[in-house]
């Protein structure tokens, strides 16, 4: 099984200055962190996209390109590219260039976006939320698989026998994963297209996703795709330390971010009980000692039969030193245990 | 005076295979070349954008981000961003992220584009060639100078009290240069806006641009901008070697590319006489020994009073080793001579 780390570039809010932490400082920390991931054998790094003051990253591909120069083996993915409000030609060009720079390590995770601030920013209408994604995915997959693209849709200008350059390393084809939150229709579409699947399991209990993942497997098979090539990833909040005080302290970082997001979505304030519950054997939080986290990854591997686990690790902007230690532990202590699974 | 190097990522055509040289190999060569530029004290690297099989680079910002990680001092510019067919919010986000990664070394050169293949690719109409540039420049400058942007135009969705993140290092402001080919209206607009100017002088004689540059200076002053902050760059085809055979041989690389571009534009085949003429004292080609090139830069500095010279150096995809030597000579032998100018 592959082991990855995901991030959004969270910026902690400083009550004294009334500002979020400096995005430039954070970006340099992330680059150091990706370098360490590569050194300790983490298989993939997934960088998400937001367009808000409380996140450092709106252009994952720029960060990934900077990371490409200072890493050797780690795969570099967007997690996710909000495809609905992006330009598929530009997305392919950016990631194929990244692919050439990194000798074939680029991946795109496409999703519809849980955050929607990119829609008004780029001039798209939320009324077209579903149709935009559908059309742009169709176009991106076409650009990815065919050199000469002829395509037309309702919300984007047609393409007429055009090729997008440069072509990615593997015959022009980038790995394009479909990232989902839990919508069965999205899972069905991914299965029909034979796209690898990333399931974000953020709250509740992983077992609640059992039927969704079985549904994907069944529909993937029904569509006639090669089952030996099927790839399923789970992406969940993760944090590691051997120090119980650090794990307890991380609750505050975690809560600060969950409450900030929750405030605009009508969630109740996040509690220590939720945190501790999530950390329990059947909860969705992969937060604890390396052996606790390894055991939990083994549990969901057993439950779902996944090919990749991605630990999302910077919720609430924990400090650089404890991030580095968490990454080191995942690579050095968890990877050897779960790799054979 | 600042000294820079520009490139487009030209790919030589291999008659034996009937294909252009591998874009991935070229990209790795460019990254090595930028590293050398940084080491020998070149002040700025400008990477252009094309969307064709004969150029490796359609996403300069991705290449520049990869270069940011392996360089320390060199400024990293797009040369040019074809703004008419780009999304200003995305352009700002990409370059502000690059700016944070590179500790304030990002620059954008915006232009209307001499090549127009990006228009149908991104779904824009050539009928809107001028209006698109005008509107997008207005929006980009607004995003660059104001945190809260409210803007409306005819060809792009309006923005209503929105902020684009992350903000660049220098109070959110990126250096945005206006790159022109010689259209007086473009020069006038740049002067009125107080934008630094890049003049591409590719053919003919530099002295023909004298009145255009004087016009910019006058209009810049008339518009009330601070003359002590005025910046003017000249961007011209450049190549250096101490070996006359290499300089003679470079004619073939140069001709191959000029003829390929010329074929679609109705130019007559490029001749050795043009090459030798261009290399003469008053010609536009900065091709020769370090002392010849230094003398010529001094000549146009005397002619125009420029603050920056950018040598465009990979026309026709000369081999990696002679590119490296040309870069080394520009940094080690030309820079010390022209820097005090």
HADDOCK unambig.tbl for C-alpha pairs under 7 A between the chains (distance, minus, plus):
assign (segid A and resid 23 and name CA) (segid B and resid 166 and name CA) 6.70 0.50 0.50
assign (segid A and resid 24 and name CA) (segid B and resid 100 and name CA) 4.80 0.50 0.50
assign (segid A and resid 24 and name CA) (segid B and resid 101 and name CA) 6.77 0.50 0.50
assign (segid A and resid 27 and name CA) (segid B and resid 101 and name CA) 6.64 0.50 0.50
assign (segid A and resid 28 and name CA) (segid B and resid 101 and name CA) 6.58 0.50 0.50
assign (segid A and resid 51 and name CA) (segid B and resid 164 and name CA) 6.84 0.50 0.50
assign (segid A and resid 51 and name CA) (segid B and resid 165 and name CA) 5.72 0.50 0.50
assign (segid A and resid 52 and name CA) (segid B and resid 165 and name CA) 6.14 0.50 0.50
assign (segid A and resid 53 and name CA) (segid B and resid 165 and name CA) 6.41 0.50 0.50
assign (segid A and resid 56 and name CA) (segid B and resid 166 and name CA) 6.02 0.50 0.50
assign (segid A and resid 57 and name CA) (segid B and resid 166 and name CA) 6.93 0.50 0.50
assign (segid A and resid 58 and name CA) (segid B and resid 93 and name CA) 6.42 0.50 0.50
assign (segid A and resid 58 and name CA) (segid B and resid 165 and name CA) 6.73 0.50 0.50
assign (segid A and resid 59 and name CA) (segid B and resid 93 and name CA) 6.38 0.50 0.50
assign (segid A and resid 59 and name CA) (segid B and resid 94 and name CA) 5.78 0.50 0.50
assign (segid A and resid 62 and name CA) (segid B and resid 62 and name CA) 5.66 0.50 0.50
assign (segid A and resid 62 and name CA) (segid B and resid 65 and name CA) 5.78 0.50 0.50
assign (segid A and resid 62 and name CA) (segid B and resid 94 and name CA) 6.39 0.50 0.50
assign (segid A and resid 62 and name CA) (segid B and resid 97 and name CA) 6.85 0.50 0.50
assign (segid A and resid 62 and name CA) (segid B and resid 98 and name CA) 6.71 0.50 0.50
assign (segid A and resid 65 and name CA) (segid B and resid 62 and name CA) 5.78 0.50 0.50
assign (segid A and resid 65 and name CA) (segid B and resid 65 and name CA) 5.53 0.50 0.50
assign (segid A and resid 65 and name CA) (segid B and resid 66 and name CA) 4.82 0.50 0.50
assign (segid A and resid 66 and name CA) (segid B and resid 65 and name CA) 4.81 0.50 0.50
assign (segid A and resid 66 and name CA) (segid B and resid 66 and name CA) 4.30 0.50 0.50
assign (segid A and resid 66 and name CA) (segid B and resid 68 and name CA) 6.50 0.50 0.50
assign (segid A and resid 66 and name CA) (segid B and resid 69 and name CA) 5.49 0.50 0.50
assign (segid A and resid 68 and name CA) (segid B and resid 66 and name CA) 6.50 0.50 0.50
assign (segid A and resid 69 and name CA) (segid B and resid 66 and name CA) 5.47 0.50 0.50
assign (segid A and resid 69 and name CA) (segid B and resid 69 and name CA) 6.20 0.50 0.50
assign (segid A and resid 69 and name CA) (segid B and resid 70 and name CA) 6.91 0.50 0.50
assign (segid A and resid 70 and name CA) (segid B and resid 69 and name CA) 6.89 0.50 0.50
assign (segid A and resid 89 and name CA) (segid B and resid 122 and name CA) 6.80 0.50 0.50
assign (segid A and resid 93 and name CA) (segid B and resid 58 and name CA) 6.42 0.50 0.50
assign (segid A and resid 93 and name CA) (segid B and resid 59 and name CA) 6.38 0.50 0.50
assign (segid A and resid 94 and name CA) (segid B and resid 59 and name CA) 5.77 0.50 0.50
assign (segid A and resid 94 and name CA) (segid B and resid 62 and name CA) 6.38 0.50 0.50
assign (segid A and resid 97 and name CA) (segid B and resid 62 and name CA) 6.85 0.50 0.50
assign (segid A and resid 98 and name CA) (segid B and resid 62 and name CA) 6.71 0.50 0.50
assign (segid A and resid 100 and name CA) (segid B and resid 24 and name CA) 4.80 0.50 0.50
assign (segid A and resid 101 and name CA) (segid B and resid 24 and name CA) 6.77 0.50 0.50
assign (segid A and resid 101 and name CA) (segid B and resid 27 and name CA) 6.63 0.50 0.50
assign (segid A and resid 101 and name CA) (segid B and resid 28 and name CA) 6.58 0.50 0.50
assign (segid A and resid 121 and name CA) (segid B and resid 159 and name CA) 6.82 0.50 0.50
assign (segid A and resid 122 and name CA) (segid B and resid 89 and name CA) 6.81 0.50 0.50
assign (segid A and resid 123 and name CA) (segid B and resid 157 and name CA) 4.80 0.50 0.50
assign (segid A and resid 123 and name CA) (segid B and resid 158 and name CA) 6.91 0.50 0.50
assign (segid A and resid 157 and name CA) (segid B and resid 123 and name CA) 4.79 0.50 0.50
assign (segid A and resid 158 and name CA) (segid B and resid 123 and name CA) 6.92 0.50 0.50
assign (segid A and resid 159 and name CA) (segid B and resid 121 and name CA) 6.82 0.50 0.50
assign (segid A and resid 164 and name CA) (segid B and resid 51 and name CA) 6.84 0.50 0.50
assign (segid A and resid 165 and name CA) (segid B and resid 51 and name CA) 5.70 0.50 0.50
assign (segid A and resid 165 and name CA) (segid B and resid 52 and name CA) 6.13 0.50 0.50
assign (segid A and resid 165 and name CA) (segid B and resid 53 and name CA) 6.41 0.50 0.50
assign (segid A and resid 165 and name CA) (segid B and resid 58 and name CA) 6.72 0.50 0.50
assign (segid A and resid 166 and name CA) (segid B and resid 23 and name CA) 6.70 0.50 0.50
assign (segid A and resid 166 and name CA) (segid B and resid 56 and name CA) 6.03 0.50 0.50
assign (segid A and resid 166 and name CA) (segid B and resid 57 and name CA) 6.94 0.50 0.50
assign (segid A and resid 166 and name CA) (segid B and resid 58 and name CA) 6.99 0.50 0.50
